[in-house]
Structure formats: C-alpha cells, structure tokens
Amino acid sequence: MVINITLIVTALVAVNFLLLKFSSNKTNQKRKSNKLPTIITHQATLDLEAREYGNTGS
C-alpha cells in the first residue's frame, strides 16, 4: 500500500517536472539598453491673485 502511494506520487512529480520543462508558455525577455530614461519635472506656479472664500456659517 505504501509502495503504491509512493510510486503514484513519484510519477505525478515526474509528470509535473516534464510539463514544466516543456511548457509552451514562453516569454521573450528583450531588454532595451539604449533607451534613455524619461525625466519628468514639475514647475510650480504661484497664484498672485488673492482668493476670497465665502462664509461657511460656522
């Protein structure tokens, strides 16, 4: 009984490794080393006009 379970588990593990080895889900890992990084700058503007807010009632 123990030998049967061991053989079944071993066979399932072997099939799993074979499926993992010959998997068709391959991805291309191309890296673009010549692409320059994009620099994002934020320019803050000052609002010189005074804002007046309405009364809130509190």
Rosetta silent file (secondary structure, phi, psi, omega in degrees, C-alpha in Angstrom):
SEQUENCE: MVINITLIVTALVAVNFLLLKFSSNKTNQKRKSNKLPTIITHQATLDLEAREYGNTGS
SCORE:     score description
SCORE:     0.000 S_00000001
   1 L     0.000  -45.534 -179.560    0.000    0.000    0.000 S_00000001
   2 H   -68.261  -35.971  179.758    2.783    2.409    0.930 S_00000001
   3 H   -66.615  -39.672  178.380    4.760    1.404   -2.169 S_00000001
   4 H   -62.402  -45.197  179.932    1.738    2.101   -4.405 S_00000001
   5 H   -64.095  -41.641  179.475    1.269    5.583   -2.930 S_00000001
   6 H   -63.618  -42.824  178.726    4.993    6.309   -3.270 S_00000001
   7 H   -65.402  -40.177  179.906    5.013    5.220   -6.917 S_00000001
   8 H   -65.934  -45.072  179.949    1.925    7.289   -7.741 S_00000001
   9 H   -65.006  -41.174  178.420    3.321   10.409   -6.073 S_00000001
  10 H   -62.945  -42.246  178.406    6.700    9.921   -7.774 S_00000001
  11 H   -64.512  -40.636  179.034    5.014    9.525  -11.168 S_00000001
  12 H   -66.523  -39.083  177.815    2.931   12.674  -10.618 S_00000001
  13 H   -66.202  -40.318  179.106    6.009   14.682   -9.613 S_00000001
  14 H   -64.417  -42.805  177.695    7.890   13.425  -12.696 S_00000001
  15 H   -63.817  -38.667  179.191    4.986   14.392  -14.977 S_00000001
  16 H   -63.217  -43.833  178.984    4.837   17.806  -13.318 S_00000001
  17 H   -66.711  -36.968  176.803    8.545   18.409  -13.969 S_00000001
  18 H   -65.045  -41.608  176.813    8.176   17.288  -17.582 S_00000001
  19 H   -64.517  -38.017  178.359    5.270   19.676  -18.092 S_00000001
  20 H   -67.262  -38.562 -178.631    7.272   22.468  -16.514 S_00000001
  21 H   -68.709  -43.362 -174.942   10.283   21.739  -18.725 S_00000001
  22 L  -104.001   30.349  179.142    8.372   21.585  -21.998 S_00000001
  23 L   -66.704  141.939 -179.396    5.853   24.307  -21.261 S_00000001
  24 L   -92.863    3.246 -179.642    4.750   26.315  -24.297 S_00000001
  25 L   -89.481   69.952 -178.807    4.192   29.496  -22.272 S_00000001
  26 L   -95.512  144.317  176.315    7.487   31.105  -23.201 S_00000001
  27 L  -120.312  143.990  176.768    8.112   34.842  -22.908 S_00000001
  28 L   -84.919  130.948 -178.775   10.710   36.882  -24.728 S_00000001
  29 L  -111.733   69.988  178.222   12.984   38.770  -22.370 S_00000001
  30 L   -90.233  133.428  179.237   14.362   41.504  -24.592 S_00000001
  31 L  -115.476  133.744  177.634   15.926   44.435  -22.816 S_00000001
  32 L   -98.126  102.784 -178.172   16.419   47.796  -24.433 S_00000001
  33 L   -86.772  -13.851 -177.529   19.643   49.160  -23.015 S_00000001
  34 L   -88.211   -9.675 -177.469   19.808   52.098  -25.442 S_00000001
  35 L   -75.559  127.163  179.916   16.584   53.730  -24.265 S_00000001
  36 L   -81.330  147.823  179.000   17.198   56.856  -22.229 S_00000001
  37 L   -70.995  148.677  178.557   15.192   57.417  -19.046 S_00000001
  38 L   -90.513  127.563 -179.729   12.376   59.942  -19.131 S_00000001
  39 L  -104.463  123.327 -179.710   12.790   62.827  -16.719 S_00000001
  40 L  -107.054  123.088  178.361    9.597   64.448  -15.506 S_00000001
  41 L  -113.182  145.536  179.909    9.880   67.909  -14.000 S_00000001
  42 L  -114.040  122.474  178.716    7.165   69.742  -12.141 S_00000001
  43 L  -104.882  118.719  179.669    7.033   73.509  -12.370 S_00000001
  44 L   -86.494  136.378  177.393    5.106   75.150   -9.586 S_00000001
  45 L  -114.467  143.372  179.200    3.300   78.389  -10.385 S_00000001
  46 L   -96.041  134.371  176.548    2.299   80.981   -7.844 S_00000001
  47 L   -91.190  106.486 -175.979   -1.178   82.432   -7.945 S_00000001
  48 L   -79.762  -12.715 -179.084   -0.593   86.100   -7.278 S_00000001
  49 L   -83.500  131.814 -179.853   -4.269   86.888   -7.192 S_00000001
  50 L   -74.291  134.684  178.632   -5.830   86.835   -3.706 S_00000001
  51 L   -99.748  137.702  176.788   -8.698   84.400   -3.363 S_00000001
  52 L  -114.054  125.504 -179.627  -11.716   85.265   -1.267 S_00000001
  53 L   -99.325  151.049  179.248  -13.768   82.424    0.071 S_00000001
  54 L   -77.634  162.494  178.735  -17.399   82.672    1.052 S_00000001
  55 L   -68.586  138.908  179.855  -18.666   82.360    4.604 S_00000001
  56 L   -95.397  -14.263  178.197  -19.291   78.809    5.703 S_00000001
  57 L    88.844    6.359  179.704  -21.620   79.684    8.532 S_00000001
  58 L  -105.177    0.000    0.000  -19.580   78.115   11.276 S_00000001
